[in-house]
Amino acid sequence: MKFYLNHMIIALVVVYNFTAHNLATNYLTSYNDIQALSNKEKAVNFIESFNYPDRIDFSIISDSSFVQHDLNLKDGKTAYLHSILEKSETGIQVDVIRALQDKDHVFVQSKQALKNVEIVYDVFRFEKGKIVEHWINKEEAKPLNPSGRSQIDGHLQIEDLDKTERNKVLVKEFLTTLIINQDLDQADNFFHGNHYIQHNADVADGLHSIKTVLQEFKNKDIPVGFNKIMKVIGEGNFVLTMNEGFFNEQPVAYFDLLRVENDKIVEHWDVIENIPPRSKWKNDNGKF
């Protein structure tokens, strides 16, 4: 299998420009030209095509410049190509749940099943229709939380496109207030009472639940929080933040997806992943 994959990779790197259009046409039967797609459509179809190893269009990735922030992979297109082919050939099953586009950035939330089931948050940056940068955060799927919710169910419809920038500001202010400053009382201003639909696997619905968890960490002298909100991506009522943080002195990447309704926070999903020590990084680009 390894021998086959290595030779397949070499062949694709050399000739993918000649074959990509045919692969895209075979997979995207409802489109005449992949270039007519939005960046979000390209990213979603790219992630979904992992289900079909012979239909992956690697021409979506820039050949001249591609920056990888997955610390488990070497920098550059070839290493990313190899990892995708390996998972695809092994029989990965991918389901895209939500996707957002904010200018040149696209966020894709998916469930991916290989050896284990994982919830995966991919973020791509595009230039001239090609992916030039990639970030990822993932964690193993967990049982339903205390309120009976999964890590991916809940509201799906993108709405209020005219409020995108306002909602991005609101979410950043909320996370700064609650997580960075840990001002639990001021956090009330961002909610309709106690209404807060929670998809974190360990926390129940309600603003009081997350405030209780944070207070318990404080009482036990367990440091938890964000150092910095690194990136904010929004489309309408959905906003994703990529956050550099910590938990009990362990560096952590927190990717939080929030939904806004009538200028208040109403729903939350997240994926939390430890950041490995620098000595274990396979590229020097950093998590963010």
Summary of the structure (lengths in Angstrom):
residues: 288
radius of gyration: 19.7
end to end distance: 32.8
largest distance: 61.1
contacts: 863
relative contact order: 0.13
helix: 35%
strand: 32%
